[in-house]
């Protein structure tokens, strides 16, 4: 899923939280804003930020750790004879990335089926 979609989903959930928090604050005061400690916008913003900041923080953390995690998983599958030094490993990982991008592009263009692309016997 593209990162932009994830950010839009998080913002949508945070906006729903804003509206719900504001409504709940008004409902607890019987609809009279004078009975509230703060303005209703502050209750809504509290829910908005409480929803958005942890979700975007986890997304940022995943974006930082994802390449490290994937490289460690793929590097274990590469034989020692192919990549014995770190420079060769870097070149091999670049080649793996290019092949993966090519397979993704072929699937998007409809040249190959996704089940065929996932077949390890190829």
C-alpha positions in Angstrom: 0.0 0.0 0.0 1.4 3.4 -0.9 2.5 5.6 1.9 0.3 8.5 0.8 -2.8 6.2 1.2 -1.7 5.3 4.7 -1.2 8.9 5.7 -4.6 9.8 4.2 -6.2 6.9 6.2 -4.6 8.0 9.4 -5.7 11.6 8.8 -9.3 10.5 8.1 -9.4 8.4 11.3 -7.9 11.4 13.2 -10.6 13.7 11.8 -13.3 11.3 12.8 -11.7 11.3 16.3 -11.7 15.1 16.3 -15.5 15.2 15.5 -16.2 12.5 18.1 -14.1 14.1 20.8 -15.8 17.5 20.2 -19.3 16.0 20.2 -18.6 14.0 23.4 -17.3 17.0 25.2 -20.4 19.0 24.2 -22.6 16.1 25.2 -21.0 15.8 28.6 -21.7 19.5 29.2 -25.3 19.2 28.1 -24.7 21.3 25.0 -23.6 24.3 26.9 -20.0 25.3 26.2 -19.8 27.3 29.4 -19.9 24.1 31.5 -16.7 22.9 29.8 -13.3 23.6 31.2 -11.9 24.4 27.7 -13.4 25.2 24.3 -14.8 22.2 22.4 -12.1 22.6 19.8 -9.4 21.7 22.3 -11.1 18.4 23.2 -11.4 17.6 19.5 -7.7 18.5 18.9 -6.7 16.3 21.8 -8.3 13.3 20.3 -7.0 14.3 16.8 -3.4 14.5 18.0 -3.7 11.4 20.3 -4.8 9.4 17.3 -2.5 10.9 14.6 0.9 11.2 16.3 1.4 7.6 17.5 0.2 6.2 14.1 2.5 8.5 12.1 5.4 7.7 14.5 4.9 4.0 13.9 4.8 4.6 10.2 8.0 6.6 10.3 9.7 3.9 12.4 8.6 1.2 10.0 9.9 3.2 7.0 13.3 3.5 8.7 13.5 -0.2 9.8 11.9 -1.8 6.8 15.0 -1.7 4.5 17.2 -3.1 7.3 14.7 -5.9 8.0 14.2 -6.9 4.4 17.9 -6.8 3.7 18.7 -9.1 6.6 16.0 -11.5 5.5 17.2 -11.6 1.8 20.9 -11.6 2.7 20.4 -14.9 4.5 19.2 -16.5 1.2 22.2 -15.4 -0.8 24.9 -18.1 -1.0 28.4 -17.1 0.4 30.0 -17.9 -3.0 28.0 -15.2 -4.7 28.6 -12.4 -2.2 31.6 -12.9 0.0 32.4 -9.2 0.7 30.2 -6.3 1.7 30.7 -4.7 -1.7 29.6 -7.8 -3.6 26.6 -8.1 -1.2 25.6 -4.5 -1.9 25.7 -5.2 -5.7 23.8 -8.4 -5.3 21.1 -6.7 -3.2 20.8 -3.9 -5.8 20.3 -6.6 -8.4 17.7 -8.3 -6.3 15.9 -5.0 -6.0 16.0 -4.4 -9.7 14.6 -7.9 -10.4 11.8 -7.4 -7.8 10.9 -4.0 -9.4 10.8 -5.7 -12.8 8.5 -8.5 -11.6 6.2 -5.9 -10.0 6.1 -3.9 -13.3 5.4 -7.1 -15.3 2.5 -7.9 -12.9 1.1 -4.4 -13.2 1.2 -4.5 -17.0 -0.5 -7.9 -17.0 2.5 -9.7 -18.7 2.6 -12.3 -16.0 0.2 -13.5 -13.3 0.9 -13.0 -9.6 0.8 -16.7 -8.9 3.4 -17.3 -11.6 5.6 -14.6 -10.1 5.4 -16.2 -6.6 6.3 -19.7 -7.9 9.8 -20.5 -6.5 10.3 -23.2 -9.2 11.0 -20.5 -11.8 
